[in-house]
Amino acid sequence: MRRFVFEVVEGVRIAGQAIWTNKLRSTLTTLGVIIGIAAVTLMATVINGLNQEFDKALSQLGTDVLYVDQFPWGQNADREWWRLRNRPAIQPALAQTIQERSRFTTAAAPMADTDRSVTYRGQEIEGEILGSPPQYGRIRNVELRKGRFYTQTEERAARHVCVIGATIAEELFPAITPLGKEIKMGSVPCTVIGVQTKKGQSMLGGPGSPDERILVPFSTYDQAFGVNRRWGVTVMAKVASPALMSRAEEELTGIVRTARGVPPGERNNFAINDQQQIMDSFASTRIAIYGVGLFLTGLALVVGGIGVMNIMFVSVRERTKEIGIRKAVGAKRRTILFQFLVEAVIVCLIGGVIGLGVSALGAMGVSALGLTATLPAQTIVLAFVICVGVGILFGIAPAWQAATADPIEALRYE
């Protein structure tokens, strides 16, 4: 054991001396590894950030909510628009029908939206006006930073009250409380009774961006803006438990078919959507990002590894006489093999450390653009594992050449 430890320490010392002696050459050799490791870690960082943003956006839709809509979400709607375009709109009364007949859902509510400019005393911001009854707050788990949500009484009376998003509150009321203030949605006045907790920007937009949204009672929305009879509404149904999603979807299909008078044997003239459609649509994009990223990082690492191999062959050639002397005085093949492998691994590790530094700067730049970008510990560990792997893979050939060199021929080498 003592002999093995001595060989390891001695091999590391000799490899370190060789690298230090040729500092500039070693630094230039690491450039390919630096680029490869920076690409690997930065790709992992960006993909991790995209996944977090995507999961955050999906969480706004709810894992236990089904959406009855005129068209399916995702790519199917684009591919089959010619067949789906004549579907009748979803009517608001369908929510009450689902509420009365469904056994697996605890609440149902229609929602409709429109874009309007929102103003308060000369300040203006573009916002999304979304009309839905009070059940919306429970179905979509709306969190309030200030104030309260509107009530069923205000829904029945079509009161002009609203709950505003965090961005709208910050833009229109930077120094005062928005509660009790009257804003205008287009030309429609509305009294602010609540402010939502800030959620941040969403990569999905629309349903995943509550900070720039104003919630109003559905009856108020219908009275002020009118529900588009061509496109109708979307009906949300909160399922009692995520485990019941498939059973609830089957039940809803039967209820909606009956309510819309779809004869037996005919296709549905509506769609029941959930998170899965969006996840399926994003899956192809995610695979494409992974594929391109892996190809580019793999290419960079191969180029870096070839550079390491080339320099190691040069190093073996330059130190041929030294190898012959060491073999003549009793150095074993494994000792010389280990020495040159360690040298290749150390060169790659130096490149890995610099590459991680570059990646950390890149992650800061990505964060400045508004995306979530962190450098997790597992990514750092993966980078070092890759460095060791590249060093061994591309260093084994020159190390083996050094280890198997004939000592007499090596001593004669000039």
N, C-alpha and C positions, 0 to 999 in steps of 0.2 A: 504493500500500500504506500509506504514511504517513497519507494522508487517511482511509483506511478505519479504521485503528487509532484515529485522533483522534476519528472519529465514534462508534466503539464506546465509548471511554473517556468522552467527553462525554455520550453517552446514558446510561451507567451512573451517572455523577455526578449528572445532572439527576434521574434516576429515584430515586436514593438520597435526594436532598434532598427530593423530593416526599413520599416515605414517611416520612422523619424529621420533616417539618413536621406531618404528620397521624399521629402515633404511635398514639394511641388508636384512631382509625378503622382504621388498617392492622392493628392487633392484633386487633380485633374481626372484621375481614374474614377473617383467617387461621383463625378457629375452625372453619369448615367444612372447610378443608383439613387442619387438625390432626386432626380426627376421622377424615377419610378416610384420611390417611396412617397414623395409628395403627391403624385397622382393617385396612388392607392389610398392614402389616408384622406386626401381631400375629397375623392370620390365617395369614400365611406361616410365622411362627414356630411356631404351634401345630400346623399341618399337618406341618411339617418334623419337629417333635417326635413326633407320632403315627406318622409314617412310620418314624422311627428306632426307636421302641418296637416297632412291628409287625415290622420287619425283625429286631430283636434277638430277639423272641419266636419268629419263624420259624426263626432260626438254631439254636434249641434242638432243633427237629424234624429238622434236617439236610437239606441239599439233595440228598443221595444215599441217602435212606432211604425205603423204601416200607412202608406199614402195612396189613397184612391184618386187616380188622375185620368185625364183624357188620353194621355200618351205615356208609353213606357220611358223610363230614364235610360240613359246610356246610348249605345251604338245602334240598338234595334230600331229606335225611332227614326234615325237618319236613313237607315237602309230601307225601311218600309213606309216612308212618309206618304207615298202614293196610295197605299192601302188604308192608312190610318187617318188621312186628312179629313174624311167625311164623318168621323165619329161624332156623335152628339156630345155636347158639353156636359160636364158634371154640375148638377144643380145643388145649391146650398141645402135644400131640404133633405138630401141624402144623409147628411150628418145626423139628423134627428132619427131617421130610419135605422141607421146603424146603432145609435145609442139605445134604441128601444128593443132591437131584435138580437143583438150580438151577446153571446155568453162569455166570450173570451176577451172582450175589450172593456176597459173601464171608463173611457171618455172618447168622444168624437167631436170634431169641430171643423167647419169650413174655413178656408183662408183664401184671400185674394190680395194682390199687391199692385202697386203702380209707382212710378218714379215721379217725384215732384221736387221743386225747389222749396226749401224750408227757410223762413226768414224770421228774424226778431230784431226790431229796431235798427234796420239797415244792414245787419249781418245776414249773410245768405250762405247756404250749403245745400248741395244736392243730397237727397235722401230717398230711401225706399219707404213708402207708406204701406203697411200691412194691416189688413182688417181681419179680425178673428174674434170670436167670443171669449169670455174669461177662461174657458177650459184650455185655451192655448198656453197659458202660463204653466199649467200642470203638465200638459202633454209634452211641451218642449223644455221643461225644467228651467224657466226663466228666473234668473237671480237678479235681485234689485239692490243697488247700492244706496239709493235714497227713495223715500216715498212708498207708494203702494201700487198694486195692480188694480185695474178697473173691475167693477163688480157686475153681477147679473142684473141688478137694478139699472145701472148705467147702460148696460147692453140693451135692455128692453126700452129704455127711454131715449136711445140714440144720443146720449150725451156726448158733447165735443170735448172728451178728455183723452189723454194719450200718455204712453210710456215711451220715453226716448232712449236712444242708444248713447253709449259713452262718448263717442266721437262728436255727435251732434251737441251733446251737453258741453263738451270742452270748447267747441267752436263758437257756439252761440252765447254761452254763459261762462266765459273764462274767469270771472271774478265774483259772480253772484250765484246764489242757488237758483236752479231752474224751476223748483217746485212752486206751483201757483202762477207761473208766468204764462202769458198767452203767446203762442207762436202761430205762424201761418203756414199751412201746407198748400202751396199754390196760393189760392185766394180763400182757403177754408181755415177759419180760426180754430184753435184747439188749446185747452189748458193742460199744462204739464202736471201730472200727478205722480210720476215715478221716473227713475233713471236706472237703466240696466247696468250691471257690472261689466267692466271692460273685458272683451273676449279676444281682441286682437284681430288682425287681418286674416282672412281665410283664403286658401288657394282654390276653393270651390266657388267663391263668390256667392251671390244670391242667398240661399237658405243658410249658408255658413257664415254670413257677415252681419251679425246683429248690431255692431257698433254704429252703423250708419242707417239704422232702421227705426221707424216710428210705429208703435203698435197702437191701434185704435179699435174700439168695439166694432164688430162686423156690421151691425145695423147703422152705425155712424158712417162707416166706409161706404156702404151701399147707398146711403142717402146723399153723401157728399160727392162721391166719384162714380158710383154705379158699377155693378159687377158686369164685366164684359160677357155678353150672352154668347158670343162666338167661342170663347175659350173657357168660360165658366169658372169654377173654383177647384181647388184641391181640398180633399177631405182627409184630415188626419185622424187616425184611430190608435189610441194607446192600448197596447196589449197588456194583460194582467201580469205576464211574466215573459222574459225573453225565450224561455223554454217552450212557450206556447205559440211562437211566431208562425210555424207552419200550419198548425191547426186553425189559428185565427185567420190566416190567409185563405184557407179553404172555406171557412165559414163566411168570411167577407165576400168571397167570389159568389157564393150562392145568394147572399142577401142583395148584393148589387145587381146581379143578373135578374133577380125577381123584380127589384125596384125599377129597373130600366126596361123591363119587358123583353129580355133576350130569349127567344124561343129555344127549346132543347135542341142540341146538335149544332147550333150556330156558334161562331167564335165570339169571344167577349168583345164588347165595344168600349172597353175601358181597360185600365192597367192598375195593378196593385204593386206599388214600388216600396222598396226599403233600401237600407244601406248596401245590400249585396250587389245591386245593379251598378252602383257607382264604383264599388270595389272591383267588379269584373271589368268595367270600362277602363279603370286605371291600371289594371293588371298588365295589359299589353304595353302601355307606356312605361311601366316600371321595368318590365322585361327588356324593353329596348334600351332604357337607360343603363341597366345592369350590363347588357351585352356590349354596348359601345364603351362603357367605362372599363370593363374587364379586358376588352381588346386593346384599348389604348395603354392601360397600365401594364398589361402583359408585354406589349411591344416595348415599352420603355424599360421594363425590367430585363428583358432579353438583351436589349442594346447595352444596358449597364453591365449585365453579367458578362457579355462578350468582351467589353472593355476591361473588366477585372481579369478575365482569363488571359487576355493578350498581355497585360502588364505582368501577370504572374509568370507567364512563359519567359518574358524578358528577364524577370528577376531570377528565375531558375538558371537561365543561360549565363547571366552575369556572375552568379555565385556557384558555378559548376565546380571550381577548384575547392571552394570552401566545403561543398558537399563531399568531394572526394576525401579531403582531410578528415572530416567528421566520420566518414565510413571507415577510413583507415585506422582510426583510434578506437573503433568499436561501436559507433552509433548504429542503432538498429533501424531497419526500414520504417517501422511504425513511428519512430521518433521524428525522422525527417518528414514523413508524410504528414504527421500532426503539425509540425512547425509551419509548413507552407499552407496547410488548410487554415490554421489559426490566423496566419497573415491575411489570407483572402477574406476570412470572416470579419476580422477587425476593420479592414478597408471598407467592407460593406456596412458594418455597424456605424462607422464614422459618417458615411453617406446617409445612413438611416436617421441619425441624430439631426443632421443638417436638414434632411428632407422633412422631418417632423416639425422643425422650426418654420420652414417655408409653409407647411400645411397649416400650422397654427395661425400664421399671418393671413393665409387665405381664408381660414374660417372666420377670422375677425372681419375680413372684407365682406364675406357672405352675410354675416350677421348685420353689418351696416346697411345691407340692402333690404333688410326686413325679414329674412328667412331665419329659421332656427338652425344654428350651426354650432355643434359642440364636438369636441375631440374626446370621446370616451376612452376609458382606460383599456377596454378590450381592443380598440383600434390601435392604440400605442403598442400593446403586446403583440398584436398581429403584425405590425410593421417590423418589430425586432425579430419575430419568427421568420418573416420573409427575408430579412437581411441575412440571417444565419443560413437559411435554405439556399439563397442565391450564392452566398460565399462558398458553401460546400459543393453545390451543383457545378458551379463554374470554376471552382478552385481545385476540384479533385483531379482533373487531367494533368495540369502542371505539377501538382503535388506528387502524383503517382510517377510522373517522369523523373522528378528529383529523387524519389524514394528508390526507384529501380535502376538508377544510373550505375554504370560499372565504375567502381572506385578507381581502378587503374586508368581507364580512359578519362575519368574526371580529373585525376591528378595531372595528366598530361595536357589538359585543356589550357590554352592561353587566351 
